[in-house]
Amino acid sequence: MGRATTMRRLPAAALLVVVLATAAVAVVRAAPQVPCYFVFGDSLVDNGNNNDIASLARANYPPYGIDFAGGPTGRFSNGLTTVDAISRLLGFDDFIPAYAGANGDQLLTGVNFASAAAGIRDETGQQLGQRISFGGQLQNYQNAVQQLVSILGDEDSAANHLSQCIFTVGMGSNDYLNNYFMPTIYTTSQQYTPEQYADALIDQYSQQLRVLYNNGARKVALMGVGQVGCSPNELAQHSPDGTTCVGQINSAIDLFNQKLVALVDQFNSLPGAHFTYINNYGIFEDILRAPGAHGLTVTNRGCCGVGRNNGQVTCLPFQTPCANRNEYLFWDAFHPSEAANILVGRRAYSAAMPSDVHPVDLRTLAQL
């Protein structure tokens, strides 16, 4: 009664301020577009799962995280990864935590299972030490599902909850970078033509994704493999002018991505499945075609690294990186900068061109 009387006595301008302030609070507290977000992948999205394992594929040291509020966390970037950008766009207040340090309550809103050097194939990345392959990430997910069943009370409740979550899966880069195109360590390039290798990867990936579906995942975005042949490391090794992308690598990856689109169509025939493909390769190609239009000035060098293209050796502990990081496409020898990750995350969430996604972007997927 007293508060209502006070409100009536307020002048119109003050009343407007109160209404606007209340509306602002309501906006801040708006629920995310989906109740949960689960992430699978490699170093492009790892946010700390490799920090405490015996691996050379770690990034929990400066200058990694130089532009991230929490400093070096294990993210292979100067700042945000694509999934950090996506989680913000989906309306989550906090970034999705790494599975390695997550508690039971955090499982309800989703965790990140990604591991640097991981691949679809179990042997991929083995020269870098321990890593959690996609198969291992799926085992961790199945353990998490069992915990969710316990938290929510029964399997039906867990299945209903998981059916509303978004899942992003980005695998395959290392199956090329740290396997097929590393013939001194791996024999796959002698066993398979690029076409055969893409088929073998897709066959295995299909079986793995079926495990994800069988354990409750319904809204699944498969992130296409980007243009690995344009990374500073590959340019440093194989590009005559240090600028022209390595066609042999990109054409092999293009084969894989084409088959990934077909795989999405196959999965969408399953009951309740809403799978989609995010065309990272095409988005990257579009950025390279007109970097200035995207605010970038340097596309062929790492902001932090050593040697030709700053790509022969990746970013070293406590190395001083470039100052104009927001103008670089690449942060280090292999990984995009925060600026590039935000660009890709935005287009995954809300397609800028029809070719960015197949069939829907993440904003639409959230609403299905």
Residue pairs with C-beta under 8 A, 6 or more apart in sequence:
7 15
7 18
10 18
30 91
31 91
32 90
32 91
32 92
32 93
32 109
33 90
33 91
33 363
33 366
33 367
34 90
34 164
34 165
34 166
34 219
34 366
35 108
35 109
35 161
35 164
35 165
36 108
36 109
36 110
36 161
36 162
36 164
36 165
36 166
37 83
37 86
37 87
37 90
37 92
37 96
37 109
37 110
37 165
37 166
37 167
37 168
38 96
38 110
38 111
38 112
38 113
38 141
38 165
38 166
38 167
38 168
38 217
39 45
39 83
39 96
39 110
39 111
39 112
39 113
39 114
39 167
39 168
40 113
40 114
40 134
40 137
40 138
40 141
40 167
40 168
40 169
40 170
40 171
40 212
41 83
41 114
41 118
41 168
41 169
41 170
41 171
41 223
42 114
42 115
42 116
42 117
42 118
42 119
42 170
42 171
42 173
42 174
43 57
43 59
43 76
43 114
43 116
43 117
43 174
43 334
43 335
44 76
44 81
44 82
44 114
44 170
44 173
44 226
44 335
44 336
45 81
45 82
45 83
45 112
45 114
45 168
45 170
46 59
46 74
46 75
46 76
46 98
46 112
46 114
46 115
46 116
47 73
47 74
47 75
47 81
47 83
47 84
47 95
47 96
47 97
47 98
47 112
47 114
48 60
48 73
48 74
48 75
48 98
48 100
48 101
49 74
49 98
49 99
49 100
49 112
49 113
49 114
49 115
49 116
49 132
50 57
50 58
50 59
50 74
50 115
50 116
50 117
50 130
50 131
50 132
51 58
51 60
51 74
51 98
51 100
52 100
53 129
53 130
53 131
53 132
54 129
54 130
55 116
55 117
55 128
55 129
55 130
55 131
56 117
56 128
56 129
57 115
57 116
57 117
57 125
57 128
57 129
57 131
58 74
58 116
59 65
59 72
59 74
59 75
59 76
59 77
59 116
60 72
60 73
60 74
61 72
61 317
61 318
62 71
62 72
62 317
62 318
63 72
63 78
63 304
63 315
63 318
63 319
63 320
63 321
64 72
64 74
64 75
64 76
64 77
64 78
64 315
65 71
65 72
65 73
65 75
65 77
65 78
65 79
66 78
66 79
66 321
66 325
67 78
67 79
67 325
67 338
68 75
68 77
68 78
68 79
68 80
68 338
74 98
75 81
75 84
76 116
76 331
76 332
76 334
76 335
77 331
77 335
77 336
77 337
77 338
77 341
78 303
78 304
78 321
78 325
78 331
78 337
78 338
79 325
79 337
79 338
79 341
80 338
80 341
80 342
80 345
81 341
82 223
82 336
82 341
82 344
82 345
82 348
83 96
83 112
83 114
83 168
83 345
84 95
84 96
84 341
84 345
85 341
85 342
85 344
85 345
85 346
85 349
86 168
86 345
86 348
86 349
86 362
87 95
87 96
89 345
89 346
89 349
89 350
89 362
89 363
90 166
90 349
90 362
90 366
92 109
96 109
96 110
96 111
96 112
97 106
97 111
97 112
98 111
98 112
99 111
99 112
99 113
99 140
99 144
102 111
104 147
104 151
105 151
107 144
107 147
107 148
107 151
108 148
108 151
108 161
110 165
111 144
113 132
113 137
113 140
113 141
114 137
114 170
115 131
115 132
115 133
115 136
115 137
116 128
116 131
117 124
117 125
117 128
117 129
117 131
117 174
117 178
118 124
118 125
118 131
118 132
118 133
118 134
118 136
118 137
118 171
118 174
119 125
119 133
119 134
119 171
119 172
119 173
119 174
119 175
119 178
119 179
120 133
120 134
120 171
120 172
120 175
120 201
120 204
120 205
120 208
121 133
121 175
121 179
121 188
121 201
121 204
122 133
122 135
123 179
123 186
124 133
124 174
124 175
124 178
124 179
125 131
125 133
125 174
125 178
125 179
126 185
127 178
127 182
127 185
128 178
132 140
134 169
134 171
134 205
134 208
135 208
138 208
138 211
138 212
141 212
141 215
142 211
142 215
145 158
145 162
145 215
145 216
148 158
148 161
148 162
149 155
149 157
149 158
152 158
152 161
158 216
159 216
162 215
162 216
162 217
162 218
163 216
163 218
163 219
163 272
164 219
165 217
165 218
165 219
166 219
166 220
166 221
166 362
166 365
166 366
167 212
167 217
167 219
167 220
167 221
168 220
168 221
168 223
168 278
168 362
169 209
169 212
169 220
169 221
169 222
169 223
170 222
170 223
170 280
171 205
172 201
172 205
172 225
172 253
172 256
172 260
173 225
173 226
173 228
175 201
176 225
176 228
176 249
176 252
176 253
176 256
177 228
177 231
177 234
177 334
179 186
179 188
180 186
180 188
180 189
180 192
180 194
180 197
180 252
181 189
181 249
181 252
183 189
183 190
188 197
189 197
192 200
194 251
194 252
194 255
195 255
197 252
198 252
198 255
198 256
198 259
199 259
201 256
202 256
202 259
202 260
202 263
205 260
205 263
206 263
206 266
209 220
209 222
209 263
209 267
212 220
213 220
213 267
213 270
213 273
218 272
218 273
218 274
219 274
219 365
219 366
219 368
220 267
220 273
220 274
220 275
220 276
221 275
221 276
221 277
221 278
221 348
221 362
221 365
222 260
222 263
222 264
222 275
222 276
222 277
222 278
223 278
223 280
223 348
224 257
224 260
224 277
224 278
224 279
224 280
224 281
224 282
225 253
225 256
225 257
225 280
225 281
226 253
226 280
226 281
226 284
227 245
227 250
227 253
227 281
227 284
227 285
227 288
228 234
228 249
228 250
228 253
229 238
229 245
229 246
229 247
229 248
229 249
229 250
229 253
230 245
230 246
230 250
230 284
230 288
230 299
230 300
231 311
231 330
231 333
231 334
232 300
232 301
232 302
232 305
232 309
232 310
232 311
232 330
232 332
232 333
232 334
233 309
233 311
233 312
233 314
233 333
233 334
234 245
234 246
234 249
234 311
235 242
235 243
235 244
235 245
235 246
235 300
235 308
235 309
235 311
236 242
236 307
236 308
236 309
236 311
236 312
236 333
237 311
237 312
238 246
238 248
238 249
239 245
239 246
239 309
242 300
242 308
242 309
243 300
245 288
250 281
253 281
254 281
257 279
257 281
260 277
261 277
261 358
264 275
264 276
264 277
264 358
264 359
267 273
267 275
268 274
268 275
268 359
274 360
274 365
274 368
276 357
276 358
276 359
276 360
276 361
276 362
276 365
277 357
277 358
278 348
278 356
278 357
278 361
278 362
279 355
279 356
279 357
279 358
280 344
280 348
282 353
282 355
282 356
283 343
283 344
283 347
283 348
283 356
284 344
286 353
287 294
287 296
287 299
287 329
287 340
287 343
288 299
288 329
291 297
291 299
291 329
294 343
295 326
295 327
295 339
296 327
296 328
296 329
296 339
296 340
297 324
297 327
297 328
298 322
298 324
298 327
298 328
298 329
299 329
299 330
300 309
301 309
301 310
301 311
301 328
301 330
302 309
302 310
302 311
302 314
302 315
302 328
302 330
302 331
302 332
302 333
303 310
303 321
303 322
303 325
303 328
303 330
303 331
303 332
303 337
304 310
304 314
304 315
304 316
304 319
304 321
304 322
304 331
304 332
305 311
305 312
305 313
305 314
305 315
305 332
305 333
306 312
306 313
306 314
306 316
306 319
307 313
309 333
310 332
310 333
311 330
311 333
312 333
313 333
314 332
314 333
314 334
315 321
315 331
315 332
315 333
321 331
322 328
325 331
325 337
325 338
325 339
326 337
326 338
326 339
327 339
328 337
328 339
328 340
329 336
329 337
329 339
329 340
330 336
330 337
330 340
331 337
331 338
336 344
346 352
347 353
347 356
347 361
348 356
348 357
348 361
348 362
349 361
349 362
349 363
350 361
350 362
350 363
351 357
351 361
360 368
